[in-house]
Amino acid sequence: MNPETFLKEVGQHQMTVLLDDELYRHLRFQAVDSEGRRQSPCWFDVITSPGLLVYTGDMGAYCFRRLDDMLVFFRRGAEHGTASIDMRYWAEKCVSQDKSGIERFDVALFRRRLDEEAQQLLDGLADQELVEARDALAELREEVETADDQSEIGLYRLVLDFEMDGRHPFSDFYEVNAKSFTHHFTWCCYALAWAVSQYDNHRAGLNRTPAHHGEPNSPADDLVETMTDGSAHLQERP
């Protein structure tokens, strides 16, 4: 999942305000034809009440609690017109999730973490120990790549049981986090930040066609986004 893919998937979405009564809101985002019929997948609803926000749609369902007005929690910062998405912090405020979940075991990330730990181990060895250690670690890396059991439990057990010179150098590897956010939760976070910007533009009267209750609102300008280490930034295209 990347920003460009997300923006393409919501490129024709319109906002429909089904309810907007102080902290009670029901906003719907979808692509529709001239008769109001849904034209593409990835529709979603954002529903708020005091202290609660529910996101639901084609890309899953998640419930968040933090502030009385949860749009404030998800609102983009004023600095440079950007919205900061701290997925890890947002995940902490998720009190309910559907079967898609928030995180999943990431085999590629697991292998990168193992490479990092192996390099740290090599950095601490004397020159005469390096050759044998490199060979042993290369064998471990190959075992990880070719193991029949690529499950979280199976791969962690393989690394934890690894022995070199009569010791287990990765005995603490179980503390290493090798999970990444699921596609659905990532999409949800993108969608919430984007939805808040749409709603704010509507409230400020910035959109070309103001929205009324039950009527669709024109989508705002495309957003440009970057993400690193679980954080992302949405920003209006210059």
DAPERA-V94628 format. One record per residue. N is the residue number from 0. RES is the residue in three letters. NEAR is the number of other C-alpha atoms within 10 Angstrom. Layout:
# DAPERA-V94628
((N/RES/NEAR) (N/RES/NEAR))
This chain:
# DAPERA-V94628
((0/MET/10) (1/ASN/13) (2/PRO/18) (3/GLU/13) (4/THR/11) (5/PHE/17) (6/LEU/18) (7/LYS/11) (8/GLU/16) (9/VAL/20) (10/GLY/16) (11/GLN/15) (12/HIS/25) (13/GLN/21) (14/MET/24) (15/THR/21) (16/VAL/22) (17/LEU/17) (18/LEU/17) (19/ASP/14) (20/ASP/10) (21/GLU/10) (22/LEU/17) (23/TYR/14) (24/ARG/18) (25/HIS/20) (26/LEU/22) (27/ARG/23) (28/PHE/24) (29/GLN/25) (30/ALA/21) (31/VAL/16) (32/ASP/9) (33/SER/6) (34/GLU/6) (35/GLY/11) (36/ARG/10) (37/ARG/13) (38/GLN/13) (39/SER/14) (40/PRO/13) (41/CYS/18) (42/TRP/21) (43/PHE/23) (44/ASP/23) (45/VAL/21) (46/ILE/22) (47/THR/25) (48/SER/16) (49/PRO/15) (50/GLY/14) (51/LEU/19) (52/LEU/26) (53/VAL/19) (54/TYR/21) (55/THR/18) (56/GLY/17) (57/ASP/11) (58/MET/20) (59/GLY/19) (60/ALA/20) (61/TYR/23) (62/CYS/18) (63/PHE/21) (64/ARG/19) (65/ARG/17) (66/LEU/15) (67/ASP/15) (68/ASP/18) (69/MET/20) (70/LEU/24) (71/VAL/12) (72/PHE/16) (73/PHE/22) (74/ARG/20) (75/ARG/22) (76/GLY/14) (77/ALA/9) (78/GLU/8) (79/HIS/9) (80/GLY/13) (81/THR/20) (82/ALA/22) (83/SER/21) (84/ILE/24) (85/ASP/17) (86/MET/21) (87/ARG/13) (88/TYR/11) (89/TRP/15) (90/ALA/18) (91/GLU/11) (92/LYS/14) (93/CYS/16) (94/VAL/12) (95/SER/14) (96/GLN/17) (97/ASP/14) (98/LYS/7) (99/SER/15) (100/GLY/16) (101/ILE/22) (102/GLU/16) (103/ARG/14) (104/PHE/16) (105/ASP/16) (106/VAL/18) (107/ALA/13) (108/LEU/14) (109/PHE/20) (110/ARG/16) (111/ARG/12) (112/ARG/16) (113/LEU/22) (114/ASP/15) (115/GLU/12) (116/GLU/16) (117/ALA/19) (118/GLN/13) (119/GLN/11) (120/LEU/16) (121/LEU/17) (122/ASP/11) (123/GLY/10) (124/LEU/11) (125/ALA/9) (126/ASP/9) (127/GLN/8) (128/GLU/11) (129/LEU/15) (130/VAL/11) (131/GLU/12) (132/ALA/17) (133/ARG/15) (134/ASP/11) (135/ALA/15) (136/LEU/20) (137/ALA/14) (138/GLU/12) (139/LEU/18) (140/ARG/17) (141/GLU/10) (142/GLU/14) (143/VAL/21) (144/GLU/15) (145/THR/10) (146/ALA/13) (147/ASP/10) (148/ASP/12) (149/GLN/13) (150/SER/13) (151/GLU/15) (152/ILE/11) (153/GLY/13) (154/LEU/20) (155/TYR/19) (156/ARG/14) (157/LEU/14) (158/VAL/21) (159/LEU/15) (160/ASP/14) (161/PHE/16) (162/GLU/15) (163/MET/13) (164/ASP/9) (165/GLY/7) (166/ARG/10) (167/HIS/13) (168/PRO/17) (169/PHE/18) (170/SER/14) (171/ASP/10) (172/PHE/15) (173/TYR/13) (174/GLU/7) (175/VAL/12) (176/ASN/12) (177/ALA/20) (178/LYS/16) (179/SER/18) (180/PHE/18) (181/THR/17) (182/HIS/17) (183/HIS/20) (184/PHE/22) (185/THR/19) (186/TRP/19) (187/CYS/22) (188/CYS/20) (189/TYR/21) (190/ALA/23) (191/LEU/19) (192/ALA/22) (193/TRP/23) (194/ALA/24) (195/VAL/20) (196/SER/26) (197/GLN/22) (198/TYR/22) (199/ASP/16) (200/ASN/16) (201/HIS/22) (202/ARG/12) (203/ALA/10) (204/GLY/12) (205/LEU/12) (206/ASN/18) (207/ARG/12) (208/THR/12) (209/PRO/15) (210/ALA/19) (211/HIS/14) (212/HIS/13) (213/GLY/14) (214/GLU/14) (215/PRO/23) (216/ASN/23) (217/SER/18) (218/PRO/24) (219/ALA/21) (220/ASP/14) (221/ASP/17) (222/LEU/19) (223/VAL/15) (224/GLU/21) (225/THR/14) (226/MET/15) (227/THR/8) (228/ASP/9) (229/GLY/13) (230/SER/13) (231/ALA/20) (232/HIS/21) (233/LEU/23) (234/GLN/20) (235/GLU/15) (236/ARG/9) (237/PRO/7))
